[in-house]
């Protein structure tokens, strides 16, 4: 789905910037005027986060400016009329390209290797790392038994964590919810930039969002619902361990079992076709795991 936001007038508070830097800013949109008594007028405003290129040495004062999609600014043209500029919020990003970008992140790569080694021995503990918007990588806010917590996802582009030897080697609903909140805080038109990675003793997956901001759930999921979905995943997991179709050792699920649980969870969460699942194979190649219209699940190698 493509969403066009008509910017009539933008009031921005900013400092000087260098030429053609890509910046995301929260702006106040003047969308109308209320006529009051005695000829007074009150502006009707709303806020939006927009990302665009900005031109070098833009005004330091608080002016009303019209900004084109390529970053050109008409300083001083503060009129509320006119058509403005349409901003497209496609949001979508090729999941294979995103996975490649994540795996080539030189700051996150050693942390992923650390998690892979840790996951081979950890029975209960999980640890995680944040891929921050400022380009740094830092530890998760809380590491613990079968749980990692990222407190302020507004500062993140993504993150990584491990699942334990005794845990499910696939994303839980809490993990999916965390990635959605990271996507919610990406700039307009960039929701596909969000990701969450998970490594276990025998698997490595990345999830991203397939859609734009308008496709995100209107509200965050409640802890009650997440608990119920996590519990249902655990019940399915344990029952499938005794089925040779899904497990050969009655300890861990194979890809068929893990994929079945993941896509079943997406359906319960109302997220069918909204989450991309990428598997990182042992040789470093990647595959997009897709559920077909007939219910079968296929890995599609990334080029």
C-alpha positions, -999 to +999 in steps of 0.1 A: +000+000+000+013+035-008+003+064+015+008+100+004+010+127+031+002+162+018+025+187+036+008+221+035+031+239+059+060+227+080+073+244+111+107+230+119+132+237+147+166+229+134+203+238+134+226+241+104+232+209+085+257+198+059+246+195+023+223+166+014+225+147+047+196+123+052+178+134+083+146+123+100+128+151+120+095+154+138+077+183+123+045+202+131+020+202+102-004+231+100-035+215+085-062+241+091-073+272+110-102+277+135-118+311+133-125+326+168-143+355+181-130+390+174-112+379+143-088+356+161-075+325+145-061+293+159-040+268+139-049+231+138-017+211+138-005+176+139+029+160+141+047+137+116+082+122+114+096+127+079+130+117+064+145+136+036+177+152+023+183+186+037+203+213+021+235+228+036+232+258+058+194+258+062+179+284+085+188+283+121+157+302+132+122+288+136+107+295+102+079+281+082+094+264+052+081+243+023+103+213+017+103+193-016+109+156-016+145+161-028+153+184+001+150+218-015+138+244+009+119+277+002+128+297+032+103+324+041+074+310+020+052+304+050+019+306+033-006+280+043-022+277+008-010+258-022-007+221-029+024+213-010+045+182-017+033+145-016+055+122+004+053+085-004+054+060+025+062+028+007+081+016+038+089-018+022+126-029+018+138-060+001+143-085+030+172-102+013+190-069+009+182-060+045+196-093+057+228-087+037+231-053+051+227-066+087+252-094+082+278-070+067+275-046+097+311-047+109+301-035+144+273-060+149+291-090+132+314-098+162+285-096+185+266-121+164+296-144+165+297-140+203+260-149+205+264-180+183+291-193+206+272-185+237+240-202+224+259-235+221+264-237+258+237-216+275+209-236+291+189-207+305+205-173+299+199-150+270+220-119+260+213-093+234+227-063+216+212-031+202+220-017+167+215+020+175+205+048+151+237+066+160+258+038+145+269+022+177+262-012+191+254-016+228+242-043+252+205-049+257+190-031+286+182-064+305+196-098+300+182-128+319+168-163+319+150-169+286+144-132+281+161-101+267+146-066+271+152-036+249+137-007+269+138+023+245+134+010+210+130+045+196+168+047+195+173+015+176+174+002+140+174-034+152+189-059+176+202-094+181+198-120+209+203-157+215+179-184+224+191-211+248+198-248+244+166-256+263+145-229+246+125-227+213+149-220+184+125-196+168+111-162+175+085-159+202+056-135+199+074-112+223+103-110+198+079-103+169+063-075+190+097-060+198+106-058+161+072-041+153+079-015+179+113-008+164+096-005+130+071+020+145+100+043+154+117+043+120+112+074+099+082+076+076+089+055+045+115+035+063+097+010+084+113-019+065+147-008+079+138-024+113+150-059+121+155-084+149+180-112+147+180-145+167+207-172+170+205-205+187+228-235+188+216-247+154+197-218+138+201-182+128+171-161+117+163-124+110+128-109+108+118-076+092+085-058+086+067-061+053+047-030+049+046+007+057+037+026+088+000+025+079+002-013+080+016-015+115-009-026+143-027+005+156-016-003+191+011-022+208+002-058+218-008-063+254+013-083+277-017-106+283-020-115+246+018-119+242+018-143+272-010-163+257+007-165+223+040-175+239+023-202+259+005-216+228+039-217+210+054-236+239+025-261+240+028-267+202+066-270+205+065-297+232+038-317+214+056-315+181+088-329+196+072-364+197+063-362+160+090-375+137+078-351+110+090-322+131+118-337+152+144-364+148+158-364+184+128-353+205+149-324+217+148-298+190+124-291+161+136-292+125+130-264+100+095-278+092+084-276+128+100-243+135+084-227+104+050-242+112+051-226+147+063-192+134+036-188+107+009-201+130+019-174+155+018-147+128-018-157+120-029-156+156-013-121+159-031-109+128+003-105+110-001-128+080+021-116+052+034-087+073+066-103+087+096-114+066+115-144+079+151-148+066+171-179+075+209-175+076+224-208+065+255-224+078+275-214+047+265-177+052+239-177+024+204-166+032+169-177+022+135-160+026+111-185+042+077-181+025+043-196+032+025-204+000-012-200-008-017-238-004-002-237+031+031-252+022+063-234+033+092-229+010+127-214+014+136-191-015+173-185-018+184-149-018+204-139-048 
